[in-house]
Amino acid sequence: MINAAECWSRSANCKLMGKEKDISFRRATILLGACDLMFANRRAFLLIAVLAGVAILPEVSEARKRAPAPPPLSADAVNHAQYSSAPLDRPNPVMLKAQILLDRATISPGMIDARNGENVRKAIAAFQEVHGLHATGKLDQGTWNELTRDANAPVIVEYKITEQDVKGPFATSIPHDLVKMARLPHLSYASPLELLAEKFHVDAKVLQRLNPGKRFDAAGTSILVPDVGTRQPAGRVARIEVAKSSKNVRALGENGELIAFYPASIGSKEKPAPSGRYKVRKVVRNPTYHYNPKFRFKGVHTHRKLTIASGPKNPVGLVWIDLTKESYGIHGTPNPSRIGKSYSHGCVRLTNWDALDLARRVRKGNPVDFVDKSAPLPARETPVQARTRE
């Protein structure tokens, strides 16, 4: 807090700074008087501020009481959720159920967070396109009906934590600096909660909301989790398409049909994604990460090569799909919440579970096309169409 003498000093110093050369002695005196008045009455100002705050607090409290409570994320609420036209502007059972069903359908929404975010809108648009619906990316009644048509099994189920889930080792912290990261023997999960969240493709906060008061570090504990199941390869992958503008990866069949869809982070200003066709060279699980100083990544201050140990928090996650374009690949990530919202160092970054899923489907020699915009997808044949054709 400044005092009157400081006010005087600052006004007089204006002459020396050349900002107000015509400041008169009279104006400086008025300023000094104003400062004196303000500091003489500072107690009054403080009292007024306190009284104003006290007057406002009941209104704020009342407004909070009037605001609707966030919808519950219980197993019953999610499993029995039905579409409604209510805004989906915060975590809710309808969007959580939709994300789990999309994940099961191998049209990945990325990290399941119960929110109506960009990645789930991409997934909804892809689902709509292959089912002959208007691809708006918005969840509507028609899309909900198609999505839940054969969804008889519950989407939230009970899971018993195993010894393997909690045995670790777990990392106390993972540095962001690659030089410091290179000193670690393994890039592990930070906790059993983080491991379980990745195992079920879900945001750790959502997992905690599904299990209030539960511990995640004790084997034998029963918790509620999204039933993402095991994605079964459906059809043979003929090629992979990386759409740079819409930030997604599509595994396509012989006739261009969609086999799997994943949101992605693609390229950066320092190392933009390439264009054209390349091929899958090999798949490496639990890869080490090699940094070459010629990349000159932003924030990396070293002139020597680095090798970073394997693990889920490794910069390329749990799998590396190597391409015939030198130093480029499709890989996992240590930060699933950032997929589609940040750039990668030139490569194609997916969530660990999506990268592992794609790795199971591809073979050496599969073409990988980097395109600016995806071509339209052919609609899948509906059961009614199949019966008519027969």
N, C-alpha and C positions, 0 to 999 in steps of 0.2 A: 504493500500500500504506500502511495506517495504522500508527502506532507506539503504544507504551504510553501516552505522554502524550496522544495524540489520543483513545485509548479512555477515559482518565480525564476528559478535557474533555467528551466526548460524554455520558458518564454523568452528570456534574455538570450539564450544560446541560439535562438532562431536566426539572429542577425549573423552570428558567426557561420552558420550553416548555409546562409544565402537563400533560405526558403521564404522568409518574410522580411525583406530589408526595410520595409516601411512601418514596422511595428512601432507604435508610439509609446512613450512612457505612460500615457493615460490608459491605453489598452492593456498594458502589462499590469498596471495597478488594479484595473477591473478584474483581470484574471486572478491576481493574487487574492483579491477580496472574495471572489467566488470560491476559490480553493479553501480559504479560511472558513467560509460559511459551511461548505460541504463537510469538512472534517470536524467542525464544532458541533454539527448536527448528525454525525454518523450514527450515534446511538439511536436517534429518532428514525433514521433510515432503516437500521437493522430491525427495530421494533415493528415498523410498517411491513417489512418483508416477511417477518415471522407471522404477523397477524394475517397477511394475505395468504401465506401458505396454509395456515390453519383453516382459513375459510374455504380454500380450494380442495383440501384433502377429503372432506365428506363427499364432494361431488365426484371426485376420482374414484373413491371407494364405491359409491353408488353405481357409477358407470360400469365398474368391474362386476358388480353383482348382476347388472342387467345383461352383460355380455354372455352369450350362450357358452356352456362348458364345452371343452373339446370332446369330440366323439370318442367313446372308449375303443381301445384296441384289444378287446378280449377275444378269446377263441370263438365264443358264441356270436359276438357282433360281426366278426369277419367271416366266419363260415356261413352265416345266414344273411349276409349283406345282399341287398337288392339295389339295382340302379335307381337313382332319383335325379331330378334335374337341379338339385341343390348345388351351390358352388363347391368345387373341390379345391379350395384354396388353402387347405392345411391338412396335416396327416389325418386320414380317415379310413374306415373299414372298407369302403367301396373300392378306393384306389389300391389299397393293400391287396385285396382279393384279385383285382384286375392284374396287378403286377405279377403276382404268383402264377396266375393262369397263363399270362404271356410268357413267363420264364419256362413254364412246362411245355409250351408250344414251340420252344426254341426260337422265339422272337423276343430277344432279351431286352428288358427295360433298364439294364445295368444294375446298379445297387438298388435293392428293394427298400424304399423309404416311405411308402404310403403317401407320397406327395405327387401332385400333378405337375411334374417337372418336364424339362425338355427331352430327356432321354425316354421317358415313358410315352411322350407324345409321338416321338419318332417310331417307337415300337407299335403303338396303336395304329399309326398311319400305314406301316408295313402290313400289319394284320388286316386292316381294312382293304388294302390293295389286293392281297392274295385271296380274299374272300369275296371279291366283287362288290365291295362297299365303297362309298365315296370317301376317299382318303383325306380326311380333314385333320387327323391326329387328335380329335376330340372324342372322348368317351360319350357315346350316346346310346339310346335304347337298342337300336339295331345291332350295334357293335357288341353291347353287353349280352344280348341274346345269343349271338354267334359264339362269343367267347365262353359262355357258360353252358352251351348246348349239351356237351357230354361231360360236364364237370360234376360228377356225382360224389366223388371223394372229397372229404374236407380239405381245405387249403392250409389250415393251422392244425398241427398235430402235436402229440406229446413225444418228447425225446429224452432219453436218459443219458446224462453226461458220462462219458467213459474215462477210464484211466489214461488212455491215449490223448484225450482232449486236454487233460490238465497237467501232464507230466513235463511239458516244456522240452528244451529250455526256452524261457521267455526273456526278451530284451528289456532292460530297464528304460532305455531310450535309444533311438536311432538318430544319429546326426544327419542334417541335411547336406553337409559339406562332404563331397566325394572323397577328399583326401582323408578326412577322419573316418569315413565309412569304410575305406580300404583297410583300416587297422583292425576291424572287427572280424572275429572268426566265423560268425554266422549272422545272417540278417533275419532274425526270428520275429514272430508276433510279440506284441507287448504284453499280452495277457490271454487267458483262456477265453474271455469274452470276445476279443478280437478274432481269435481262431474260429470260434463258433459262428460269429457273424459272417465270416467269409464262407464257412462251410455251408451255410444256408442262404447265401447271396443277399444278406440283409444288413441294413444299417444297425450298428450296435445299439443306438438309442431306441430304435423300434423294438429290438429284442428285449431291452430292459422294460419298455412299456408293456410288452406282452407278458412279462414276468416280474411284476412289482414285488420287491422285497426278496427276490430269489438271488442266491449266490451262483456264480458260474465257474467257480474254482474248486468245486467238490464233486468228485466222481460219485455217481449214483443218484445225483439230484435230477429230478424230472422237471423239464422246462418245456414251454410251448415254442414251436418254431414253424416257419413257413415250410410246407411240404413241396419243395421244388423237385423232389424225385430225382431220377437219373435220366438225363436226356438221351434218348435212344437215336442213333444215326438213322435218319429216314431218307433213303435214296443215296445215290452215289454223287459225291461232289465233283463236278466237272471243272469248275473254275471259281476263283474268289474275286470279288469286286470290291475295291476300296474307293468309296465316294468321298472325295476331299471336301466338297462344299457342304454336304449335309452331315459329314462326320459319322459315317457308319461303314460297316463291313458286312457283305452279304456272301454267303456260301450258296452257289447256284448249281442246279442239276444240268443234265445234258440238254434239256429244252429251255433253259433259262429259268426254270421254276425255283422258287425259294426253298432252300434246305434249312438255312439258319440265318439269323439276323442279329447283329451286335452293334451297340453304340461304341464310338471310338474317339480317341484323341489322335489327330493326324498332323504330323509335321510341325514346323516352327519357322520363324523368320530366319533364324540362324542356320537351320538345316531343313529346308522345305521338303515336303514329300515329292517324290518323282512323278512323272507321267509316263504312260505307256505300259507295255506288258513285260512282266518278269515271271519267274517260276519259283516254286518251293524247292529249296535245295536240301534241307534237312530239318528235323525237329529235335530240339534239345530241351529236356526237362531238367528242372533245378539248375539253371545255367549260372555260371559266374558272369560277371559283367566286366568288360574291358573298355577303359576310357583311353582314347588317343588324343593328345593335346592339339592335334591338327583340327579337331572338331571345334575348338574354341567356344565351348558352351558358356552361356552367360552365368556368372557367379562361380565358375570353376577357375581357381587361380593356381594352376600348376603347369609346369612345362615338361612333366614326365608322365609316362604311361602308368595307368592304375589298373589293378585287378581287384574287383570287389566280390566277396564270398557269396555263395548261393543262399537262398532263403526267400520267403514270401515278401520280405521288405527290401529285397534287392531291387535296383532301379528298373530291371526288366521282369520282375516278378517270378512266377513259377515255371514259365515256359518261354522258349524263344523259337519262333518259326523262321528259319533263315531263308532269305531270298537270294536270287542270283544277282541282284543289285548290291554291290559291295557295301557292307556295313549297315544294310537296311534289313528290317525284319518286322514280324508281327509278334507282339509279346504281351505279357501281363503287366501289372502295376502294383506298387506298394500303397497306392492311394485310390481305392475304387470310387470314392465320392467325387473325384476330380475328372473322371472319364467324361469326355464330351464338353467339358467346361474349361479345359486348359489345353495347351499344345504339348506335343511330345518333341523329343530331340530328333525330328526327322522321320522316325519310324511310325508304326501303327500300334497304338497302345489300347488294350482292352482290359476289362477286369480280369483277375486271375482265373476265375471260374469260366469266363467266356473264352479266354485264350486257351485254356486246357480243353474245353469242348471243341473248339475249332481244330486244335492239334490232333484230336482223336479222329477227325473226319478227313483230314487232308493226307495226301501222299506226295512223295517226291515227284516232281515234274508237273504238279498242278499249276496251271496258269494263274497269275495274280495280276489283275488289271487295275491300274490307278487311273481313275476317271474324275472329271470335274463334276459330272452329274450322272446319276444312275438312270438307266433305261427303265421303262415301265415293266412291271412284273406281270407274268401271265396269271390269271386267276385260277385258283385250285378248283378242281371239279367237285361239286357238291354231291352229297349222297343222292339227292333227287335226280341230278343230271346223270349220275352213274346208272341209276335204275332205268332212266329213260333210254339211255344209250343201249343198255342190255336188251 
